[in-house]
Amino acid sequence: MAICHASELRFDGLSTSLSIEITSKLELLDNSAESLVVKLRDYISFANREELRDLIQDGADAQDLGGHIYGMVLDEGGDPEEVLRGLGITD
C-alpha cells in the first residue's frame, strides 16, 4: 500500500526503495494466505490484492482463493499456471 501511495504522489525513488525492500524480504514470508497476497504484488493489481484480503477476512478457503487468483492473473494478461507454480502453490 505504501508503494502505491508513494507512486501516486510521484515519489518514485521512495516507491522503488520500498519495492526493493519488500522483494528482499519475500523469501522470509511463510505460506499463509496473507503472505501470498504480498507475493502476488508483481502479478496482480493493488485493487485485486485488496479484494483478496477482503476474501481472506471473510473466511474464503484455499480453493476459493486459488480460483480468484487464477482469474485475476489471467485477466491481467499473465499466465496463471506459471505464476502459481513460481510461487510454489502448484507443481
Phi and psi in degrees as GROMACS dihedral restraints (atoms count N, CA, C in turn):
[ dihedral_restraints ]
;  ai    aj    ak    al  type     phi  dphi    fc
    3     4     5     6     1   -61.8    20    10
    4     5     6     7     1   -37.2    20    10
    6     7     8     9     1   -62.8    20    10
    7     8     9    10     1   -43.2    20    10
    9    10    11    12     1   -62.7    20    10
   10    11    12    13     1   -43.8    20    10
   12    13    14    15     1   -65.8    20    10
   13    14    15    16     1   -42.5    20    10
   15    16    17    18     1   -62.4    20    10
   16    17    18    19     1   -40.3    20    10
   18    19    20    21     1   -67.3    20    10
   19    20    21    22     1   -43.3    20    10
   21    22    23    24     1   -61.6    20    10
   22    23    24    25     1   -35.2    20    10
   24    25    26    27     1   -86.2    20    10
   25    26    27    28     1     4.5    20    10
   27    28    29    30     1    67.7    20    10
   28    29    30    31     1    29.2    20    10
   30    31    32    33     1   -91.4    20    10
   31    32    33    34     1    67.2    20    10
   33    34    35    36     1   -60.1    20    10
   34    35    36    37     1   -39.2    20    10
   36    37    38    39     1   -62.9    20    10
   37    38    39    40     1   -43.4    20    10
   39    40    41    42     1   -65.6    20    10
   40    41    42    43     1   -43.0    20    10
   42    43    44    45     1   -59.0    20    10
   43    44    45    46     1   -44.5    20    10
   45    46    47    48     1   -65.2    20    10
   46    47    48    49     1   -43.8    20    10
   48    49    50    51     1   -61.5    20    10
   49    50    51    52     1   -44.1    20    10
   51    52    53    54     1   -62.7    20    10
   52    53    54    55     1   -42.1    20    10
   54    55    56    57     1   -62.0    20    10
   55    56    57    58     1   -43.4    20    10
   57    58    59    60     1   -63.4    20    10
   58    59    60    61     1   -43.0    20    10
   60    61    62    63     1   -63.4    20    10
   61    62    63    64     1   -43.9    20    10
   63    64    65    66     1   -63.8    20    10
   64    65    66    67     1   -44.7    20    10
   66    67    68    69     1   -58.4    20    10
   67    68    69    70     1   -40.1    20    10
   69    70    71    72     1   -67.6    20    10
   70    71    72    73     1   -20.8    20    10
   72    73    74    75     1   -99.9    20    10
   73    74    75    76     1    -7.5    20    10
   75    76    77    78     1   -58.0    20    10
   76    77    78    79     1   -37.4    20    10
   78    79    80    81     1   -66.5    20    10
   79    80    81    82     1   -21.4    20    10
   81    82    83    84     1   -83.0    20    10
   82    83    84    85     1   -12.4    20    10
   84    85    86    87     1   -73.6    20    10
   85    86    87    88     1   150.1    20    10
   87    88    89    90     1   -77.7    20    10
   88    89    90    91     1  -170.5    20    10
   90    91    92    93     1  -103.1    20    10
   91    92    93    94     1    28.0    20    10
   93    94    95    96     1   -71.5    20    10
   94    95    96    97     1   162.8    20    10
   96    97    98    99     1   -60.7    20    10
   97    98    99   100     1   -39.5    20    10
   99   100   101   102     1   -63.6    20    10
  100   101   102   103     1   -40.7    20    10
  102   103   104   105     1   -65.9    20    10
  103   104   105   106     1   -36.5    20    10
  105   106   107   108     1   -60.3    20    10
  106   107   108   109     1   -39.8    20    10
  108   109   110   111     1   -60.5    20    10
  109   110   111   112     1   -41.9    20    10
  111   112   113   114     1   -64.5    20    10
  112   113   114   115     1   -43.3    20    10
  114   115   116   117     1   -64.3    20    10
  115   116   117   118     1   -22.4    20    10
  117   118   119   120     1   -83.9    20    10
  118   119   120   121     1     2.7    20    10
  120   121   122   123     1   -60.6    20    10
  121   122   123   124     1   -26.3    20    10
  123   124   125   126     1   -87.3    20    10
  124   125   126   127     1    -3.6    20    10
  126   127   128   129     1  -117.9    20    10
  127   128   129   130     1   -28.3    20    10
  129   130   131   132     1  -134.1    20    10
  130   131   132   133     1   158.9    20    10
  132   133   134   135     1   -67.9    20    10
  133   134   135   136     1   163.2    20    10
  135   136   137   138     1   -58.2    20    10
  136   137   138   139     1   -43.0    20    10
  138   139   140   141     1   -60.6    20    10
  139   140   141   142     1   -41.8    20    10
  141   142   143   144     1   -67.5    20    10
  142   143   144   145     1   -37.2    20    10
  144   145   146   147     1   -66.1    20    10
  145   146   147   148     1   -36.3    20    10
  147   148   149   150     1   -63.8    20    10
  148   149   150   151     1   -40.1    20    10
  150   151   152   153     1   -61.8    20    10
  151   152   153   154     1   -41.7    20    10
  153   154   155   156     1   -63.0    20    10
  154   155   156   157     1   -40.8    20    10
  156   157   158   159     1   -60.1    20    10
  157   158   159   160     1   -41.2    20    10
  159   160   161   162     1   -63.2    20    10
  160   161   162   163     1   -42.5    20    10
  162   163   164   165     1   -61.6    20    10
  163   164   165   166     1   -41.5    20    10
  165   166   167   168     1   -62.3    20    10
  166   167   168   169     1   -45.1    20    10
  168   169   170   171     1   -61.7    20    10
  169   170   171   172     1   -33.5    20    10
  171   172   173   174     1   -81.9    20    10
  172   173   174   175     1     0.5    20    10
  174   175   176   177     1    89.7    20    10
  175   176   177   178     1    22.9    20    10
  177   178   179   180     1   -60.4    20    10
  178   179   180   181     1   142.4    20    10
  180   181   182   183     1   -86.1    20    10
  181   182   183   184     1   172.6    20    10
  183   184   185   186     1   -59.9    20    10
  184   185   186   187     1   -39.4    20    10
  186   187   188   189     1   -65.4    20    10
  187   188   189   190     1   -42.2    20    10
  189   190   191   192     1   -64.1    20    10
  190   191   192   193     1   -45.1    20    10
  192   193   194   195     1   -61.1    20    10
  193   194   195   196     1   -43.4    20    10
  195   196   197   198     1   -58.8    20    10
  196   197   198   199     1   -41.9    20    10
  198   199   200   201     1   -63.8    20    10
  199   200   201   202     1   -42.1    20    10
  201   202   203   204     1   -64.8    20    10
  202   203   204   205     1   -44.8    20    10
  204   205   206   207     1   -60.4    20    10
  205   206   207   208     1   -46.1    20    10
  207   208   209   210     1   -55.1    20    10
  208   209   210   211     1   -49.6    20    10
  210   211   212   213     1   -64.9    20    10
  211   212   213   214     1   -39.5    20    10
  213   214   215   216     1   -65.3    20    10
  214   215   216   217     1   -46.2    20    10
  216   217   218   219     1   -62.0    20    10
  217   218   219   220     1   -44.4    20    10
  219   220   221   222     1   -61.1    20    10
  220   221   222   223     1   -46.2    20    10
  222   223   224   225     1   -61.3    20    10
  223   224   225   226     1   -29.5    20    10
  225   226   227   228     1   -93.1    20    10
  226   227   228   229     1    12.2    20    10
  228   229   230   231     1    86.2    20    10
  229   230   231   232     1     9.6    20    10
  231   232   233   234     1   -94.0    20    10
  232   233   234   235     1   174.0    20    10
  234   235   236   237     1  -100.2    20    10
  235   236   237   238     1   101.0    20    10
  237   238   239   240     1   -56.8    20    10
  238   239   240   241     1   -39.1    20    10
  240   241   242   243     1   -61.1    20    10
  241   242   243   244     1   -44.3    20    10
  243   244   245   246     1   -66.4    20    10
  244   245   246   247     1   -44.2    20    10
  246   247   248   249     1   -62.8    20    10
  247   248   249   250     1   -49.3    20    10
  249   250   251   252     1   -62.8    20    10
  250   251   252   253     1   -38.5    20    10
  252   253   254   255     1   -66.9    20    10
  253   254   255   256     1   -42.6    20    10
  255   256   257   258     1   -63.7    20    10
  256   257   258   259     1   -30.1    20    10
  258   259   260   261     1   -89.3    20    10
  259   260   261   262     1     0.3    20    10
  261   262   263   264     1    77.9    20    10
  262   263   264   265     1    21.2    20    10
  264   265   266   267     1   -86.9    20    10
  265   266   267   268     1   -36.0    20    10
  267   268   269   270     1  -125.1    20    10
  268   269   270   271     1   163.7    20    10
